[in-house]
Amino acid sequence: MAKSIGISEELIVNKIYQIRGQKVMLDKDLAEMYGVETRVFNQSIKPNI
């Protein structure tokens, strides 16, 4: 079972932007949601692109 990180759906929806027809989330917003620095977040996803 997935671990709940206690973030409201409304907060997530407000962090989704539409850019050139694509729905995107900024790395700084995702890092904030997971409680890590943006640099650490980017390092962790780099091998999984």
PyMOL Python script that loads the backbone (N, CA, C, O; Angstrom):
from pymol import cmd

cmd.read_pdbstr("""\
ATOM      1  N   MET A   1       0.832  -1.184   0.000  1.00  0.00           N
ATOM      2  CA  MET A   1       0.000   0.000   0.000  1.00  0.00           C
ATOM      3  C   MET A   1       0.882   1.254   0.000  1.00  0.00           C
ATOM      4  O   MET A   1       1.921   1.281   0.660  1.00  0.00           O
ATOM      5  N   ALA A   2       0.477   2.278  -0.728  1.00  0.00           N
ATOM      6  CA  ALA A   2       1.259   3.507  -0.823  1.00  0.00           C
ATOM      7  C   ALA A   2       1.179   4.300   0.469  1.00  0.00           C
ATOM      8  O   ALA A   2       0.150   4.314   1.145  1.00  0.00           O
ATOM      9  N   LYS A   3       2.271   4.954   0.797  1.00  0.00           N
ATOM     10  CA  LYS A   3       2.334   5.788   1.993  1.00  0.00           C
ATOM     11  C   LYS A   3       1.662   7.128   1.712  1.00  0.00           C
ATOM     12  O   LYS A   3       1.965   7.773   0.708  1.00  0.00           O
ATOM     13  N   SER A   4       0.765   7.549   2.577  1.00  0.00           N
ATOM     14  CA  SER A   4       0.080   8.816   2.424  1.00  0.00           C
ATOM     15  C   SER A   4       0.981   9.929   2.942  1.00  0.00           C
ATOM     16  O   SER A   4       1.573   9.806   4.014  1.00  0.00           O
ATOM     17  N   ILE A   5       1.085  11.014   2.183  1.00  0.00           N
ATOM     18  CA  ILE A   5       1.939  12.113   2.612  1.00  0.00           C
ATOM     19  C   ILE A   5       1.128  13.307   3.110  1.00  0.00           C
ATOM     20  O   ILE A   5       1.694  14.361   3.398  1.00  0.00           O
ATOM     21  N   GLY A   6      -0.190  13.150   3.215  1.00  0.00           N
ATOM     22  CA  GLY A   6      -1.036  14.162   3.837  1.00  0.00           C
ATOM     23  C   GLY A   6      -1.121  15.482   3.096  1.00  0.00           C
ATOM     24  O   GLY A   6      -1.019  16.540   3.717  1.00  0.00           O
ATOM     25  N   ILE A   7      -1.303  15.448   1.801  1.00  0.00           N
ATOM     26  CA  ILE A   7      -1.436  16.663   1.004  1.00  0.00           C
ATOM     27  C   ILE A   7      -2.847  16.688   0.431  1.00  0.00           C
ATOM     28  O   ILE A   7      -3.330  15.687  -0.097  1.00  0.00           O
ATOM     29  N   SER A   8      -3.501  17.837   0.539  1.00  0.00           N
ATOM     30  CA  SER A   8      -4.872  17.931   0.053  1.00  0.00           C
ATOM     31  C   SER A   8      -4.910  17.930  -1.474  1.00  0.00           C
ATOM     32  O   SER A   8      -3.997  18.414  -2.142  1.00  0.00           O
ATOM     33  N   GLU A   9      -5.984  17.379  -1.992  1.00  0.00           N
ATOM     34  CA  GLU A   9      -6.171  17.332  -3.447  1.00  0.00           C
ATOM     35  C   GLU A   9      -6.201  18.740  -4.030  1.00  0.00           C
ATOM     36  O   GLU A   9      -5.688  18.974  -5.124  1.00  0.00           O
ATOM     37  N   GLU A  10      -6.794  19.662  -3.308  1.00  0.00           N
ATOM     38  CA  GLU A  10      -6.886  21.042  -3.785  1.00  0.00           C
ATOM     39  C   GLU A  10      -5.501  21.666  -3.948  1.00  0.00           C
ATOM     40  O   GLU A  10      -5.257  22.391  -4.912  1.00  0.00           O
ATOM     41  N   LEU A  11      -4.605  21.390  -3.020  1.00  0.00           N
ATOM     42  CA  LEU A  11      -3.241  21.915  -3.116  1.00  0.00           C
ATOM     43  C   LEU A  11      -2.550  21.379  -4.359  1.00  0.00           C
ATOM     44  O   LEU A  11      -1.881  22.127  -5.073  1.00  0.00           O
ATOM     45  N   ILE A  12      -2.708  20.092  -4.619  1.00  0.00           N
ATOM     46  CA  ILE A  12      -2.080  19.482  -5.794  1.00  0.00           C
ATOM     47  C   ILE A  12      -2.651  20.072  -7.071  1.00  0.00           C
ATOM     48  O   ILE A  12      -1.898  20.431  -7.976  1.00  0.00           O
ATOM     49  N   VAL A  13      -3.957  20.179  -7.158  1.00  0.00           N
ATOM     50  CA  VAL A  13      -4.606  20.719  -8.356  1.00  0.00           C
ATOM     51  C   VAL A  13      -4.141  22.150  -8.621  1.00  0.00           C
ATOM     52  O   VAL A  13      -3.972  22.543  -9.775  1.00  0.00           O
ATOM     53  N   ASN A  14      -3.936  22.925  -7.565  1.00  0.00           N
ATOM     54  CA  ASN A  14      -3.489  24.313  -7.731  1.00  0.00           C
ATOM     55  C   ASN A  14      -2.037  24.407  -8.191  1.00  0.00           C
ATOM     56  O   ASN A  14      -1.610  25.469  -8.646  1.00  0.00           O
ATOM     57  N   LYS A  15      -1.274  23.330  -8.086  1.00  0.00           N
ATOM     58  CA  LYS A  15       0.131  23.324  -8.493  1.00  0.00           C
ATOM     59  C   LYS A  15       0.326  22.768  -9.905  1.00  0.00           C
ATOM     60  O   LYS A  15       1.460  22.672 -10.375  1.00  0.00           O
ATOM     61  N   ILE A  16      -0.754  22.403 -10.583  1.00  0.00           N
ATOM     62  CA  ILE A  16      -0.668  21.882 -11.948  1.00  0.00           C
ATOM     63  C   ILE A  16      -0.896  23.041 -12.912  1.00  0.00           C
ATOM     64  O   ILE A  16      -1.908  23.739 -12.845  1.00  0.00           O
ATOM     65  N   TYR A  17       0.067  23.229 -13.809  1.00  0.00           N
ATOM     66  CA  TYR A  17       0.001  24.321 -14.778  1.00  0.00           C
ATOM     67  C   TYR A  17      -0.146  23.747 -16.176  1.00  0.00           C
ATOM     68  O   TYR A  17       0.300  22.633 -16.447  1.00  0.00           O
ATOM     69  N   GLN A  18      -0.769  24.506 -17.058  1.00  0.00           N
ATOM     70  CA  GLN A  18      -0.903  24.087 -18.452  1.00  0.00           C
ATOM     71  C   GLN A  18       0.054  24.941 -19.272  1.00  0.00           C
ATOM     72  O   GLN A  18      -0.085  26.162 -19.342  1.00  0.00           O
ATOM     73  N   ILE A  19       1.029  24.278 -19.893  1.00  0.00           N
ATOM     74  CA  ILE A  19       2.031  24.965 -20.708  1.00  0.00           C
ATOM     75  C   ILE A  19       2.066  24.296 -22.077  1.00  0.00           C
ATOM     76  O   ILE A  19       2.364  23.108 -22.192  1.00  0.00           O
ATOM     77  N   ARG A  20       1.760  25.067 -23.101  1.00  0.00           N
ATOM     78  CA  ARG A  20       1.739  24.556 -24.486  1.00  0.00           C
ATOM     79  C   ARG A  20       0.919  23.279 -24.615  1.00  0.00           C
ATOM     80  O   ARG A  20       1.317  22.339 -25.304  1.00  0.00           O
ATOM     81  N   GLY A  21      -0.220  23.254 -23.950  1.00  0.00           N
ATOM     82  CA  GLY A  21      -1.124  22.122 -24.065  1.00  0.00           C
ATOM     83  C   GLY A  21      -0.771  20.920 -23.203  1.00  0.00           C
ATOM     84  O   GLY A  21      -1.458  19.901 -23.267  1.00  0.00           O
ATOM     85  N   GLN A  22       0.287  21.013 -22.397  1.00  0.00           N
ATOM     86  CA  GLN A  22       0.691  19.920 -21.516  1.00  0.00           C
ATOM     87  C   GLN A  22       0.455  20.325 -20.068  1.00  0.00           C
ATOM     88  O   GLN A  22       0.713  21.466 -19.685  1.00  0.00           O
ATOM     89  N   LYS A  23      -0.035  19.386 -19.266  1.00  0.00           N
ATOM     90  CA  LYS A  23      -0.165  19.637 -17.839  1.00  0.00           C
ATOM     91  C   LYS A  23       1.161  19.296 -17.176  1.00  0.00           C
ATOM     92  O   LYS A  23       1.688  18.196 -17.342  1.00  0.00           O
ATOM     93  N   VAL A  24       1.697  20.260 -16.417  1.00  0.00           N
ATOM     94  CA  VAL A  24       3.000  20.078 -15.786  1.00  0.00           C
ATOM     95  C   VAL A  24       2.973  20.538 -14.336  1.00  0.00           C
ATOM     96  O   VAL A  24       2.128  21.336 -13.929  1.00  0.00           O
ATOM     97  N   MET A  25       3.918  20.013 -13.571  1.00  0.00           N
ATOM     98  CA  MET A  25       4.158  20.490 -12.208  1.00  0.00           C
ATOM     99  C   MET A  25       5.621  20.887 -12.124  1.00  0.00           C
ATOM    100  O   MET A  25       6.484  20.215 -12.689  1.00  0.00           O
ATOM    101  N   LEU A  26       5.900  21.968 -11.428  1.00  0.00           N
ATOM    102  CA  LEU A  26       7.269  22.436 -11.286  1.00  0.00           C
ATOM    103  C   LEU A  26       8.019  21.600 -10.263  1.00  0.00           C
ATOM    104  O   LEU A  26       7.445  21.125  -9.284  1.00  0.00           O
ATOM    105  N   ASP A  27       9.309  21.429 -10.508  1.00  0.00           N
ATOM    106  CA  ASP A  27      10.115  20.633  -9.597  1.00  0.00           C
ATOM    107  C   ASP A  27      10.127  21.206  -8.184  1.00  0.00           C
ATOM    108  O   ASP A  27      10.159  20.451  -7.213  1.00  0.00           O
ATOM    109  N   LYS A  28      10.100  22.526  -8.058  1.00  0.00           N
ATOM    110  CA  LYS A  28      10.107  23.125  -6.721  1.00  0.00           C
ATOM    111  C   LYS A  28       8.831  22.801  -5.958  1.00  0.00           C
ATOM    112  O   LYS A  28       8.866  22.611  -4.742  1.00  0.00           O
ATOM    113  N   ASP A  29       7.701  22.735  -6.664  1.00  0.00           N
ATOM    114  CA  ASP A  29       6.433  22.390  -6.018  1.00  0.00           C
ATOM    115  C   ASP A  29       6.413  20.922  -5.592  1.00  0.00           C
ATOM    116  O   ASP A  29       5.949  20.597  -4.499  1.00  0.00           O
ATOM    117  N   LEU A  30       6.911  20.042  -6.450  1.00  0.00           N
ATOM    118  CA  LEU A  30       6.976  18.617  -6.117  1.00  0.00           C
ATOM    119  C   LEU A  30       7.919  18.378  -4.947  1.00  0.00           C
ATOM    120  O   LEU A  30       7.603  17.597  -4.049  1.00  0.00           O
ATOM    121  N   ALA A  31       9.071  19.039  -4.945  1.00  0.00           N
ATOM    122  CA  ALA A  31      10.024  18.891  -3.845  1.00  0.00           C
ATOM    123  C   ALA A  31       9.402  19.347  -2.532  1.00  0.00           C
ATOM    124  O   ALA A  31       9.585  18.707  -1.496  1.00  0.00           O
ATOM    125  N   GLU A  32       8.673  20.446  -2.575  1.00  0.00           N
ATOM    126  CA  GLU A  32       8.002  20.952  -1.376  1.00  0.00           C
ATOM    127  C   GLU A  32       6.977  19.940  -0.853  1.00  0.00           C
ATOM    128  O   GLU A  32       6.876  19.725   0.354  1.00  0.00           O
ATOM    129  N   MET A  33       6.223  19.324  -1.756  1.00  0.00           N
ATOM    130  CA  MET A  33       5.221  18.336  -1.355  1.00  0.00           C
ATOM    131  C   MET A  33       5.854  17.124  -0.680  1.00  0.00           C
ATOM    132  O   MET A  33       5.298  16.562   0.264  1.00  0.00           O
ATOM    133  N   TYR A  34       7.033  16.727  -1.182  1.00  0.00           N
ATOM    134  CA  TYR A  34       7.718  15.560  -0.619  1.00  0.00           C
ATOM    135  C   TYR A  34       8.635  15.917   0.542  1.00  0.00           C
ATOM    136  O   TYR A  34       9.227  15.037   1.166  1.00  0.00           O
ATOM    137  N   GLY A  35       8.752  17.217   0.830  1.00  0.00           N
ATOM    138  CA  GLY A  35       9.537  17.650   1.983  1.00  0.00           C
ATOM    139  C   GLY A  35      11.036  17.541   1.798  1.00  0.00           C
ATOM    140  O   GLY A  35      11.763  17.255   2.750  1.00  0.00           O
ATOM    141  N   VAL A  36      11.508  17.766   0.576  1.00  0.00           N
ATOM    142  CA  VAL A  36      12.946  17.736   0.299  1.00  0.00           C
ATOM    143  C   VAL A  36      13.333  19.000  -0.454  1.00  0.00           C
ATOM    144  O   VAL A  36      12.475  19.723  -0.960  1.00  0.00           O
ATOM    145  N   GLU A  37      14.646  19.259  -0.522  1.00  0.00           N
ATOM    146  CA  GLU A  37      15.128  20.390  -1.305  1.00  0.00           C
ATOM    147  C   GLU A  37      14.951  20.080  -2.791  1.00  0.00           C
ATOM    148  O   GLU A  37      14.960  18.917  -3.194  1.00  0.00           O
ATOM    149  N   THR A  38      14.792  21.117  -3.592  1.00  0.00           N
ATOM    150  CA  THR A  38      14.629  20.939  -5.034  1.00  0.00           C
ATOM    151  C   THR A  38      15.826  20.200  -5.623  1.00  0.00           C
ATOM    152  O   THR A  38      15.665  19.338  -6.487  1.00  0.00           O
ATOM    153  N   ARG A  39      17.024  20.540  -5.155  1.00  0.00           N
ATOM    154  CA  ARG A  39      18.242  19.895  -5.644  1.00  0.00           C
ATOM    155  C   ARG A  39      18.204  18.395  -5.383  1.00  0.00           C
ATOM    156  O   ARG A  39      18.550  17.603  -6.259  1.00  0.00           O
ATOM    157  N   VAL A  40      17.792  18.008  -4.205  1.00  0.00           N
ATOM    158  CA  VAL A  40      17.720  16.594  -3.838  1.00  0.00           C
ATOM    159  C   VAL A  40      16.652  15.885  -4.671  1.00  0.00           C
ATOM    160  O   VAL A  40      16.861  14.760  -5.125  1.00  0.00           O
ATOM    161  N   PHE A  41      15.522  16.535  -4.868  1.00  0.00           N
ATOM    162  CA  PHE A  41      14.451  15.965  -5.685  1.00  0.00           C
ATOM    163  C   PHE A  41      14.947  15.710  -7.110  1.00  0.00           C
ATOM    164  O   PHE A  41      14.729  14.632  -7.662  1.00  0.00           O
ATOM    165  N   ASN A  42      15.606  16.693  -7.698  1.00  0.00           N
ATOM    166  CA  ASN A  42      16.110  16.543  -9.072  1.00  0.00           C
ATOM    167  C   ASN A  42      17.164  15.451  -9.173  1.00  0.00           C
ATOM    168  O   ASN A  42      17.192  14.717 -10.160  1.00  0.00           O
ATOM    169  N   GLN A  43      18.028  15.329  -8.177  1.00  0.00           N
ATOM    170  CA  GLN A  43      19.031  14.273  -8.179  1.00  0.00           C
ATOM    171  C   GLN A  43      18.381  12.902  -8.123  1.00  0.00           C
ATOM    172  O   GLN A  43      18.863  11.959  -8.750  1.00  0.00           O
ATOM    173  N   SER A  44      17.295  12.785  -7.381  1.00  0.00           N
ATOM    174  CA  SER A  44      16.662  11.476  -7.210  1.00  0.00           C
ATOM    175  C   SER A  44      15.897  11.030  -8.449  1.00  0.00           C
ATOM    176  O   SER A  44      15.761   9.828  -8.681  1.00  0.00           O
ATOM    177  N   ILE A  45      15.398  11.959  -9.244  1.00  0.00           N
ATOM    178  CA  ILE A  45      14.645  11.546 -10.439  1.00  0.00           C
ATOM    179  C   ILE A  45      15.500  11.459 -11.693  1.00  0.00           C
ATOM    180  O   ILE A  45      15.084  10.866 -12.688  1.00  0.00           O
ATOM    181  N   LYS A  46      16.694  12.045 -11.655  1.00  0.00           N
ATOM    182  CA  LYS A  46      17.560  12.072 -12.835  1.00  0.00           C
ATOM    183  C   LYS A  46      17.797  10.679 -13.432  1.00  0.00           C
ATOM    184  O   LYS A  46      17.716  10.543 -14.653  1.00  0.00           O
ATOM    185  N   PRO A  47      18.084   9.636 -12.640  1.00  0.00           N
ATOM    186  CA  PRO A  47      18.311   8.313 -13.231  1.00  0.00           C
ATOM    187  C   PRO A  47      17.039   7.667 -13.794  1.00  0.00           C
ATOM    188  O   PRO A  47      17.123   6.671 -14.512  1.00  0.00           O
ATOM    189  N   ASN A  48      15.881   8.213 -13.482  1.00  0.00           N
ATOM    190  CA  ASN A  48      14.617   7.602 -13.873  1.00  0.00           C
ATOM    191  C   ASN A  48      13.871   8.374 -14.952  1.00  0.00           C
ATOM    192  O   ASN A  48      12.660   8.208 -15.100  1.00  0.00           O
ATOM    193  N   ILE A  49      14.562   9.203 -15.697  1.00  0.00           N
ATOM    194  CA  ILE A  49      13.891  10.037 -16.708  1.00  0.00           C
ATOM    195  C   ILE A  49      13.282   9.212 -17.806  1.00  0.00           C
ATOM    196  O   ILE A  49      12.683   9.761 -18.730  1.00  0.00           O
TER     197      ILE A  49
END
""", "prot")
cmd.dss("prot")
cmd.show_as("cartoon", "prot")
cmd.util.cbc("prot")
cmd.orient("prot")
